[in-house]
Amino acid sequence: MARVAVVTGGTRGIGRAISVALKDAGYKVAATYAGNDEAAQRFKSETGIPVFKFDVADFNACAEGIKAIEAELGGPVEALVNNAGITRDATMHRMRTDQWNDVIRTNLDSCFNMSRAVIEGMRSRGFGRIVNVSSINGQAGQIGQTNYAAAKAGLIGFTKALAREYARKGVTVNAIAPGFVKTRMLEGVPEKALESVLAVTPMGRFAEPMEIGASVLYLASPAASFVTGHVLDVNGGMAM
């Protein structure tokens, strides 16, 4: 029987690539999204992957969302990819409290909310895969992204701690830390900033979304059964 996988923020960009990679590998995938109904329905039509709309920053909404997913897909969630993320960039002296709070709630609190909703089931069944999508900016920092970098760094600490808690219960918890990826997020980055990133990237290019999807697929696969508490850098060789 196909395992059920959930990808938060799974209808666009990196999330879309992850959802498709998991489906192509035989998983029954559910993709969550926050607000863009048109994009979500287009994704559903193009991929055949069901979509579920709820706010991953809301603890109760996540609990209800997981119940709805399990009811529709006909089985327990056995793989969770915490990918949902937003940016609200500003340097510290200009950053508003709502910019800080929105990013922390969506990028970090959501990881707790979703993991809490599935961990008891994974623990009792003796199997589970949780993959958290961090970022190179959570490792190295980035100007104008104290909120984003803090949230993505927090995901790494969360990953390592949760991995220790459930390693003996058959649940692996890992993270990936992508470098810059060819998604719409790059559209808002100044050209000079992109050039400076490429200059320090040994491969001299940005990642394709499918390369991130393949990395997540590996960590969710049987091939990675003995890998837990690990952060997989997918950044073209950039030094940390």
C-alpha positions as CSV (number, residue, x, y, z in Angstrom):
1,M,0.0,0.0,0.0
2,A,1.3,3.4,-0.9
3,R,2.5,5.6,1.9
4,V,0.8,9.0,2.5
5,A,3.0,12.0,2.3
6,V,2.1,15.6,3.1
7,V,4.1,18.6,1.7
8,T,3.3,22.0,3.3
9,G,3.4,24.9,0.8
10,G,3.4,22.1,-1.7
11,T,1.7,23.6,-4.8
12,R,4.4,26.1,-6.0
13,G,8.1,26.4,-6.4
14,I,10.2,24.0,-4.3
15,G,7.1,22.6,-2.8
16,R,5.7,21.7,-6.1
17,A,8.9,19.9,-7.1
18,I,8.9,17.9,-3.8
19,S,5.2,17.0,-4.2
20,V,5.8,15.7,-7.8
21,A,8.9,13.8,-6.9
22,L,7.1,12.0,-4.1
23,K,4.1,11.2,-6.3
24,D,6.4,9.9,-9.1
25,A,8.1,7.6,-6.5
26,G,4.7,6.0,-5.6
27,Y,3.6,8.1,-2.6
28,K,0.0,9.3,-2.1
29,V,0.7,13.0,-1.8
30,A,-1.3,15.8,-0.3
31,A,-0.1,19.4,-0.9
32,T,-1.2,22.1,1.5
33,Y,-1.4,25.8,0.6
34,A,-2.4,29.0,2.3
35,G,-4.3,31.3,0.0
36,N,-3.7,31.2,-3.8
37,D,-6.7,29.2,-4.9
38,E,-6.1,29.7,-8.6
39,A,-2.5,28.4,-8.4
40,A,-3.6,25.5,-6.2
41,Q,-6.3,24.3,-8.5
42,R,-4.0,24.6,-11.5
43,F,-1.4,22.5,-9.7
44,K,-4.1,19.9,-8.9
45,S,-5.3,19.8,-12.5
46,E,-1.7,19.5,-13.8
47,T,-0.4,16.9,-11.4
48,G,-3.5,15.0,-10.0
49,I,-2.3,15.7,-6.5
50,P,-5.1,16.7,-4.0
51,V,-4.7,20.1,-2.3
52,F,-5.8,21.2,1.1
53,K,-6.1,24.8,2.2
54,F,-5.3,25.7,5.8
55,D,-3.0,28.0,7.8
56,V,0.0,26.0,8.9
57,A,0.7,28.7,11.5
58,D,-2.5,27.7,13.3
59,F,-2.1,24.7,15.6
60,N,-5.7,23.7,15.5
61,A,-6.0,24.1,11.7
62,C,-3.0,21.7,11.3
63,A,-4.6,19.1,13.5
64,E,-7.9,19.3,11.6
65,G,-6.0,19.4,8.3
66,I,-4.1,16.2,9.0
67,K,-7.4,14.5,9.9
68,A,-9.0,15.6,6.6
69,I,-6.0,14.5,4.6
70,E,-5.9,11.0,6.3
71,A,-9.7,10.6,5.7
72,E,-9.4,11.6,2.0
73,L,-6.2,9.6,1.2
74,G,-7.3,6.6,3.2
75,G,-4.3,6.1,5.4
76,P,-2.1,7.7,8.1
77,V,0.5,10.3,7.3
78,E,3.8,8.5,7.2
79,A,6.0,11.2,5.6
80,L,5.8,14.9,6.4
81,V,7.8,17.6,4.5
82,N,7.7,20.9,6.3
83,N,8.4,23.2,3.4
84,A,6.0,26.2,3.9
85,G,7.8,29.5,4.0
86,I,7.5,33.2,3.4
87,T,9.8,36.2,3.3
88,R,9.3,39.6,4.8
89,D,12.7,41.2,4.2
90,A,13.9,44.3,6.0
91,T,17.1,45.3,7.8
92,M,16.7,45.3,11.6
93,H,16.2,49.0,12.1
94,R,13.3,48.9,9.6
95,M,11.8,45.6,10.5
96,R,8.3,45.7,12.0
97,T,7.0,43.3,14.6
98,D,4.5,41.9,12.1
99,Q,7.3,41.1,9.6
100,W,9.1,39.2,12.3
101,N,6.1,37.4,13.7
102,D,4.7,36.4,10.3
103,V,7.9,34.8,9.2
104,I,8.5,33.0,12.5
105,R,4.9,31.7,12.6
106,T,4.8,30.5,9.0
107,N,8.4,29.2,8.7
108,L,9.1,27.8,12.2
109,D,5.9,27.5,14.3
110,S,4.3,25.5,11.4
111,C,7.0,22.9,11.7
112,F,6.0,22.3,15.3
113,N,2.3,22.4,14.5
114,M,2.5,19.9,11.7
115,S,5.0,17.6,13.4
116,R,2.9,17.5,16.6
117,A,-0.1,16.5,14.5
118,V,1.6,13.4,13.1
119,I,4.2,12.3,15.6
120,E,2.0,10.3,17.9
121,G,0.8,8.2,15.0
122,M,4.3,7.7,13.6
123,R,5.6,6.7,17.1
124,S,2.9,4.2,17.7
125,R,3.3,2.6,14.3
126,G,7.1,2.5,14.6
127,F,7.7,4.3,11.3
128,G,7.8,7.9,10.1
129,R,9.8,10.3,7.9
130,I,10.0,14.1,8.7
131,V,12.0,16.3,6.4
132,N,12.3,20.0,7.2
133,V,13.3,22.5,4.5
134,S,15.8,24.9,5.9
135,S,18.1,27.2,3.9
136,I,21.7,28.2,3.4
137,N,20.6,31.5,4.9
138,G,19.7,29.7,8.1
139,Q,23.4,28.6,8.3
140,A,25.3,31.6,7.0
141,G,22.8,34.5,7.6
142,Q,21.7,37.1,5.1
143,I,21.4,40.9,5.2
144,G,17.8,41.9,5.6
145,Q,16.7,38.5,6.7
146,T,17.1,38.2,10.4
147,N,13.6,36.9,10.7
148,Y,14.0,34.3,7.9
149,A,17.5,33.3,8.9
150,A,16.3,32.8,12.6
151,A,13.4,30.7,11.5
152,K,15.5,28.5,9.1
153,A,18.2,28.1,11.8
154,G,15.5,27.2,14.2
155,L,14.4,24.4,11.9
156,I,17.9,22.9,12.1
157,G,17.9,22.8,15.9
158,F,14.3,21.4,15.9
159,T,15.4,18.7,13.4
160,K,18.4,17.6,15.5
161,A,16.4,17.5,18.8
162,L,13.4,15.7,17.4
163,A,15.6,13.1,15.6
164,R,17.1,12.2,19.0
165,E,13.7,11.8,20.6
166,Y,12.3,9.3,18.2
167,A,15.3,7.6,16.6
168,R,14.5,4.3,18.5
169,K,10.8,4.5,17.4
170,G,11.6,4.2,13.6
171,V,11.0,7.8,12.9
172,T,13.8,9.7,11.1
173,V,13.9,13.5,11.1
174,N,16.2,15.3,8.7
175,A,16.6,18.7,7.1
176,I,17.8,20.0,3.8
177,A,19.5,23.4,3.4
178,P,19.1,24.6,-0.2
179,G,21.1,27.4,-1.7
180,F,19.5,29.7,-4.2
181,V,16.9,27.9,-6.3
182,K,15.3,28.9,-9.6
183,T,11.8,29.9,-8.3
184,R,9.7,33.0,-8.2
185,M,11.4,34.0,-4.9
186,L,14.5,34.9,-6.9
187,E,12.5,37.5,-8.9
188,G,12.7,39.9,-5.9
189,V,16.4,39.6,-5.5
190,P,18.5,42.4,-7.0
191,E,20.6,41.4,-10.0
192,K,23.9,42.4,-8.3
193,A,23.0,40.3,-5.3
194,L,22.4,37.3,-7.5
195,E,25.7,37.8,-9.3
196,S,27.5,37.9,-6.0
197,V,25.9,34.6,-5.0
198,L,26.9,33.0,-8.3
199,A,30.5,34.2,-7.8
200,V,30.9,32.2,-4.6
201,T,29.0,29.1,-5.8
202,P,31.5,26.6,-7.1
203,M,29.0,25.2,-9.6
204,G,28.3,28.6,-11.0
205,R,24.6,28.2,-11.2
206,F,21.4,28.1,-9.1
207,A,19.6,24.9,-8.2
208,E,16.7,23.5,-10.2
209,P,13.6,22.8,-8.1
210,M,13.7,19.2,-9.1
211,E,17.1,18.8,-7.5
212,I,15.6,19.9,-4.2
213,G,12.7,17.4,-4.7
214,A,15.2,14.6,-5.3
215,S,17.0,15.4,-2.1
216,V,13.9,15.3,-0.1
217,L,12.8,12.1,-1.8
218,Y,16.1,10.5,-0.7
219,L,15.7,11.4,2.9
220,A,12.1,10.0,2.9
221,S,13.2,6.8,1.2
222,P,14.2,3.4,2.6
223,A,17.7,4.2,1.4
224,A,18.0,6.8,4.1
225,S,16.7,4.5,6.9
226,F,19.9,5.0,9.0
227,V,20.1,8.8,8.4
228,T,18.6,11.0,11.1
229,G,19.4,14.3,12.6
230,H,21.2,15.3,9.5
231,V,21.3,18.5,7.5
232,L,21.8,17.9,3.8
233,D,23.4,20.9,2.1
234,V,22.1,21.3,-1.5
235,N,23.9,24.5,-2.4
236,G,26.3,23.9,-5.3
237,G,29.4,23.6,-3.1
238,M,29.2,26.8,-1.2
239,A,31.3,26.8,2.0
240,M,29.6,27.3,5.3
